[in-house]
Amino acid sequence: MTFRIGIISDTHGLLRPEAERRLTGVDQIIHGGDIGHPDIIGALRKIAPVAAIRGNVDTGDWAGEYADTELVRLAGRAIFVLHDLKTLQIDPVALGIDVVVSGHSHVPKVDTVGGVLYLNPGSAGRRRFKLPITLATLEITPDCLRPVIHDLERD
């Protein structure tokens, strides 16, 4: 059985139709912060259940309901979510975390260090510099984790 997670970050108040289409059919969505507007989470919840944290631009009263970090357990895996990877203050290996999801940089990246998958989906919001507009999906099976970065302008 495969459990599919849509991972999105740095929407900055913009949920693109391309992102909504790419997320259709996932079992869960994780938002890595810089939501930008409370309506974004409401729209994502129409697609699938959402776990979200706040980022550095999420400063309005509405953002108070979101934590700076969250540990999400899905499909037998532990996923630690924070906005800026540079602020990571835990040892994921020691805590048995399988995946660390971050955003902030707007640069999509997949890396494995010490058996922990580090996944930054990039930015699905407004373009910053010449960086691509992206999000990620993560398929969890009993045997493996399969992350994929999706370029929303090429899909």
C-alpha positions as protocol buffer text, in pm:
chain_id: "A"
residue {
  index: 1
  type: MET
  ca { x: 0 y: 0 z: 0 }
}
residue {
  index: 2
  type: THR
  ca { x: 127 y: 348 z: -89 }
}
residue {
  index: 3
  type: PHE
  ca { x: 54 y: 660 z: 118 }
}
residue {
  index: 4
  type: ARG
  ca { x: 96 y: 985 z: -79 }
}
residue {
  index: 5
  type: ILE
  ca { x: 184 y: 1317 z: 83 }
}
residue {
  index: 6
  type: GLY
  ca { x: 179 y: 1650 z: -95 }
}
residue {
  index: 7
  type: ILE
  ca { x: 444 y: 1886 z: 42 }
}
residue {
  index: 8
  type: ILE
  ca { x: 414 y: 2256 z: -29 }
}
residue {
  index: 9
  type: SER
  ca { x: 582 y: 2565 z: 115 }
}
residue {
  index: 10
  type: ASP
  ca { x: 625 y: 2936 z: 67 }
}
residue {
  index: 11
  type: THR
  ca { x: 289 y: 3001 z: -95 }
}
residue {
  index: 12
  type: HIS
  ca { x: 299 y: 3361 z: 34 }
}
residue {
  index: 13
  type: GLY
  ca { x: -78 y: 3396 z: -4 }
}
residue {
  index: 14
  type: LEU
  ca { x: -96 y: 3242 z: -353 }
}
residue {
  index: 15
  type: LEU
  ca { x: -231 y: 2894 z: -422 }
}
residue {
  index: 16
  type: ARG
  ca { x: -179 y: 2830 z: -790 }
}
residue {
  index: 17
  type: PRO
  ca { x: -429 y: 2615 z: -984 }
}
residue {
  index: 18
  type: GLU
  ca { x: -132 y: 2405 z: -1097 }
}
residue {
  index: 19
  type: ALA
  ca { x: -50 y: 2330 z: -734 }
}
residue {
  index: 20
  type: GLU
  ca { x: -408 y: 2231 z: -659 }
}
residue {
  index: 21
  type: ARG
  ca { x: -410 y: 1996 z: -958 }
}
residue {
  index: 22
  type: ARG
  ca { x: -78 y: 1838 z: -859 }
}
residue {
  index: 23
  type: LEU
  ca { x: -201 y: 1783 z: -500 }
}
residue {
  index: 24
  type: THR
  ca { x: -529 y: 1624 z: -605 }
}
residue {
  index: 25
  type: GLY
  ca { x: -540 y: 1264 z: -489 }
}
residue {
  index: 26
  type: VAL
  ca { x: -283 y: 1287 z: -209 }
}
residue {
  index: 27
  type: ASP
  ca { x: -372 y: 1137 z: 130 }
}
residue {
  index: 28
  type: GLN
  ca { x: -225 y: 1427 z: 332 }
}
residue {
  index: 29
  type: ILE
  ca { x: -73 y: 1770 z: 272 }
}
residue {
  index: 30
  type: ILE
  ca { x: 212 y: 1924 z: 468 }
}
residue {
  index: 31
  type: HIS
  ca { x: 270 y: 2300 z: 441 }
}
residue {
  index: 32
  type: GLY
  ca { x: 622 y: 2406 z: 541 }
}
residue {
  index: 33
  type: GLY
  ca { x: 539 y: 2766 z: 632 }
}
residue {
  index: 34
  type: ASP
  ca { x: 517 y: 3111 z: 479 }
}
residue {
  index: 35
  type: ILE
  ca { x: 151 y: 3041 z: 421 }
}
residue {
  index: 36
  type: GLY
  ca { x: 83 y: 3411 z: 369 }
}
residue {
  index: 37
  type: HIS
  ca { x: -296 y: 3409 z: 414 }
}
residue {
  index: 38
  type: PRO
  ca { x: -537 y: 3192 z: 616 }
}
residue {
  index: 39
  type: ASP
  ca { x: -744 y: 3107 z: 307 }
}
residue {
  index: 40
  type: ILE
  ca { x: -455 y: 2899 z: 171 }
}
residue {
  index: 41
  type: ILE
  ca { x: -496 y: 2631 z: 436 }
}
residue {
  index: 42
  type: GLY
  ca { x: -874 y: 2630 z: 388 }
}
residue {
  index: 43
  type: ALA
  ca { x: -831 y: 2570 z: 16 }
}
residue {
  index: 44
  type: LEU
  ca { x: -576 y: 2293 z: 77 }
}
residue {
  index: 45
  type: ARG
  ca { x: -814 y: 2124 z: 325 }
}
residue {
  index: 46
  type: LYS
  ca { x: -1063 y: 2085 z: 39 }
}
residue {
  index: 47
  type: ILE
  ca { x: -805 y: 1855 z: -123 }
}
residue {
  index: 48
  type: ALA
  ca { x: -679 y: 1654 z: 179 }
}
residue {
  index: 49
  type: PRO
  ca { x: -611 y: 1686 z: 552 }
}
residue {
  index: 50
  type: VAL
  ca { x: -339 y: 1945 z: 621 }
}
residue {
  index: 51
  type: ALA
  ca { x: -57 y: 1974 z: 873 }
}
residue {
  index: 52
  type: ALA
  ca { x: 98 y: 2321 z: 863 }
}
residue {
  index: 53
  type: ILE
  ca { x: 352 y: 2531 z: 1049 }
}
residue {
  index: 54
  type: ARG
  ca { x: 408 y: 2904 z: 1034 }
}
residue {
  index: 55
  type: GLY
  ca { x: 699 y: 3069 z: 860 }
}
residue {
  index: 56
  type: ASN
  ca { x: 866 y: 3406 z: 902 }
}
residue {
  index: 57
  type: VAL
  ca { x: 602 y: 3591 z: 695 }
}
residue {
  index: 58
  type: ASP
  ca { x: 312 y: 3442 z: 892 }
}
residue {
  index: 59
  type: THR
  ca { x: 274 y: 3718 z: 1148 }
}
residue {
  index: 60
  type: GLY
  ca { x: -96 y: 3808 z: 1155 }
}
residue {
  index: 61
  type: ASP
  ca { x: -331 y: 3708 z: 1435 }
}
residue {
  index: 62
  type: TRP
  ca { x: -446 y: 3413 z: 1224 }
}
residue {
  index: 63
  type: ALA
  ca { x: -93 y: 3266 z: 1227 }
}
residue {
  index: 64
  type: GLY
  ca { x: -102 y: 3213 z: 1604 }
}
residue {
  index: 65
  type: GLU
  ca { x: -284 y: 2884 z: 1558 }
}
residue {
  index: 66
  type: TYR
  ca { x: 21 y: 2735 z: 1383 }
}
residue {
  index: 67
  type: ALA
  ca { x: 333 y: 2619 z: 1567 }
}
residue {
  index: 68
  type: ASP
  ca { x: 690 y: 2689 z: 1456 }
}
residue {
  index: 69
  type: THR
  ca { x: 755 y: 2315 z: 1425 }
}
residue {
  index: 70
  type: GLU
  ca { x: 546 y: 2001 z: 1417 }
}
residue {
  index: 71
  type: LEU
  ca { x: 611 y: 1630 z: 1439 }
}
residue {
  index: 72
  type: VAL
  ca { x: 370 y: 1448 z: 1209 }
}
residue {
  index: 73
  type: ARG
  ca { x: 330 y: 1070 z: 1213 }
}
residue {
  index: 74
  type: LEU
  ca { x: 198 y: 929 z: 888 }
}
residue {
  index: 75
  type: ALA
  ca { x: 200 y: 576 z: 748 }
}
residue {
  index: 76
  type: GLY
  ca { x: 434 y: 458 z: 1022 }
}
residue {
  index: 77
  type: ARG
  ca { x: 688 y: 734 z: 958 }
}
residue {
  index: 78
  type: ALA
  ca { x: 793 y: 1033 z: 1171 }
}
residue {
  index: 79
  type: ILE
  ca { x: 810 y: 1361 z: 979 }
}
residue {
  index: 80
  type: PHE
  ca { x: 951 y: 1674 z: 1145 }
}
residue {
  index: 81
  type: VAL
  ca { x: 836 y: 2001 z: 986 }
}
residue {
  index: 82
  type: LEU
  ca { x: 1004 y: 2339 z: 1032 }
}
residue {
  index: 83
  type: HIS
  ca { x: 1032 y: 2643 z: 809 }
}
residue {
  index: 84
  type: ASP
  ca { x: 1405 y: 2721 z: 804 }
}
residue {
  index: 85
  type: LEU
  ca { x: 1637 y: 2420 z: 814 }
}
residue {
  index: 86
  type: LYS
  ca { x: 1910 y: 2642 z: 959 }
}
residue {
  index: 87
  type: THR
  ca { x: 1703 y: 2663 z: 1280 }
}
residue {
  index: 88
  type: LEU
  ca { x: 1690 y: 2284 z: 1333 }
}
residue {
  index: 89
  type: GLN
  ca { x: 1772 y: 2228 z: 1701 }
}
residue {
  index: 90
  type: ILE
  ca { x: 1710 y: 1854 z: 1733 }
}
residue {
  index: 91
  type: ASP
  ca { x: 1900 y: 1545 z: 1627 }
}
residue {
  index: 92
  type: PRO
  ca { x: 1663 y: 1370 z: 1386 }
}
residue {
  index: 93
  type: VAL
  ca { x: 1862 y: 1045 z: 1395 }
}
residue {
  index: 94
  type: ALA
  ca { x: 1858 y: 1025 z: 1775 }
}
residue {
  index: 95
  type: LEU
  ca { x: 1483 y: 1094 z: 1780 }
}
residue {
  index: 96
  type: GLY
  ca { x: 1401 y: 834 z: 1514 }
}
residue {
  index: 97
  type: ILE
  ca { x: 1277 y: 1087 z: 1262 }
}
residue {
  index: 98
  type: ASP
  ca { x: 1248 y: 958 z: 908 }
}
residue {
  index: 99
  type: VAL
  ca { x: 1191 y: 1285 z: 720 }
}
residue {
  index: 100
  type: VAL
  ca { x: 1269 y: 1651 z: 784 }
}
residue {
  index: 101
  type: VAL
  ca { x: 1055 y: 1891 z: 578 }
}
residue {
  index: 102
  type: SER
  ca { x: 1159 y: 2254 z: 549 }
}
residue {
  index: 103
  type: GLY
  ca { x: 1098 y: 2554 z: 325 }
}
residue {
  index: 104
  type: HIS
  ca { x: 1221 y: 2914 z: 345 }
}
residue {
  index: 105
  type: SER
  ca { x: 1501 y: 2903 z: 87 }
}
residue {
  index: 106
  type: HIS
  ca { x: 1262 y: 2863 z: -211 }
}
residue {
  index: 107
  type: VAL
  ca { x: 1519 y: 2615 z: -346 }
}
residue {
  index: 108
  type: PRO
  ca { x: 1385 y: 2262 z: -396 }
}
residue {
  index: 109
  type: LYS
  ca { x: 1616 y: 1997 z: -255 }
}
residue {
  index: 110
  type: VAL
  ca { x: 1615 y: 1628 z: -170 }
}
residue {
  index: 111
  type: ASP
  ca { x: 1899 y: 1488 z: 38 }
}
residue {
  index: 112
  type: THR
  ca { x: 1957 y: 1193 z: 269 }
}
residue {
  index: 113
  type: VAL
  ca { x: 2193 y: 1231 z: 564 }
}
residue {
  index: 114
  type: GLY
  ca { x: 2240 y: 963 z: 827 }
}
residue {
  index: 115
  type: GLY
  ca { x: 1938 y: 775 z: 699 }
}
residue {
  index: 116
  type: VAL
  ca { x: 1713 y: 1081 z: 734 }
}
residue {
  index: 117
  type: LEU
  ca { x: 1544 y: 1224 z: 424 }
}
residue {
  index: 118
  type: TYR
  ca { x: 1567 y: 1605 z: 408 }
}
residue {
  index: 119
  type: LEU
  ca { x: 1306 y: 1750 z: 175 }
}
residue {
  index: 120
  type: ASN
  ca { x: 1253 y: 2111 z: 74 }
}
residue {
  index: 121
  type: PRO
  ca { x: 970 y: 2138 z: -181 }
}
residue {
  index: 122
  type: GLY
  ca { x: 1082 y: 2483 z: -296 }
}
residue {
  index: 123
  type: SER
  ca { x: 830 y: 2761 z: -341 }
}
residue {
  index: 124
  type: ALA
  ca { x: 483 y: 2720 z: -488 }
}
residue {
  index: 125
  type: GLY
  ca { x: 395 y: 3090 z: -447 }
}
residue {
  index: 126
  type: ARG
  ca { x: 518 y: 3398 z: -624 }
}
residue {
  index: 127
  type: ARG
  ca { x: 845 y: 3364 z: -810 }
}
residue {
  index: 128
  type: ARG
  ca { x: 1155 y: 3476 z: -626 }
}
residue {
  index: 129
  type: PHE
  ca { x: 1457 y: 3562 z: -834 }
}
residue {
  index: 130
  type: LYS
  ca { x: 1483 y: 3304 z: -1113 }
}
residue {
  index: 131
  type: LEU
  ca { x: 1395 y: 3004 z: -896 }
}
residue {
  index: 132
  type: PRO
  ca { x: 1143 y: 2748 z: -1024 }
}
residue {
  index: 133
  type: ILE
  ca { x: 785 y: 2722 z: -897 }
}
residue {
  index: 134
  type: THR
  ca { x: 772 y: 2381 z: -729 }
}
residue {
  index: 135
  type: LEU
  ca { x: 617 y: 2150 z: -476 }
}
residue {
  index: 136
  type: ALA
  ca { x: 692 y: 1790 z: -381 }
}
residue {
  index: 137
  type: THR
  ca { x: 516 y: 1462 z: -334 }
}
residue {
  index: 138
  type: LEU
  ca { x: 637 y: 1188 z: -105 }
}
residue {
  index: 139
  type: GLU
  ca { x: 522 y: 832 z: -152 }
}
residue {
  index: 140
  type: ILE
  ca { x: 558 y: 611 z: 153 }
}
residue {
  index: 141
  type: THR
  ca { x: 553 y: 235 z: 108 }
}
residue {
  index: 142
  type: PRO
  ca { x: 641 y: -30 z: 365 }
}
residue {
  index: 143
  type: ASP
  ca { x: 988 y: -52 z: 209 }
}
residue {
  index: 144
  type: CYS
  ca { x: 1085 y: 299 z: 105 }
}
residue {
  index: 145
  type: LEU
  ca { x: 1031 y: 672 z: 74 }
}
residue {
  index: 146
  type: ARG
  ca { x: 999 y: 813 z: -278 }
}
residue {
  index: 147
  type: PRO
  ca { x: 1027 y: 1193 z: -295 }
}
residue {
  index: 148
  type: VAL
  ca { x: 962 y: 1378 z: -621 }
}
residue {
  index: 149
  type: ILE
  ca { x: 1001 y: 1752 z: -689 }
}
residue {
  index: 150
  type: HIS
  ca { x: 738 y: 1881 z: -936 }
}
residue {
  index: 151
  type: ASP
  ca { x: 805 y: 2190 z: -1148 }
}
residue {
  index: 152
  type: LEU
  ca { x: 459 y: 2346 z: -1173 }
}
residue {
  index: 153
  type: GLU
  ca { x: 545 y: 2537 z: -1488 }
}
residue {
  index: 154
  type: ARG
  ca { x: 640 y: 2221 z: -1675 }
}
residue {
  index: 155
  type: ASP
  ca { x: 367 y: 1986 z: -1553 }
}
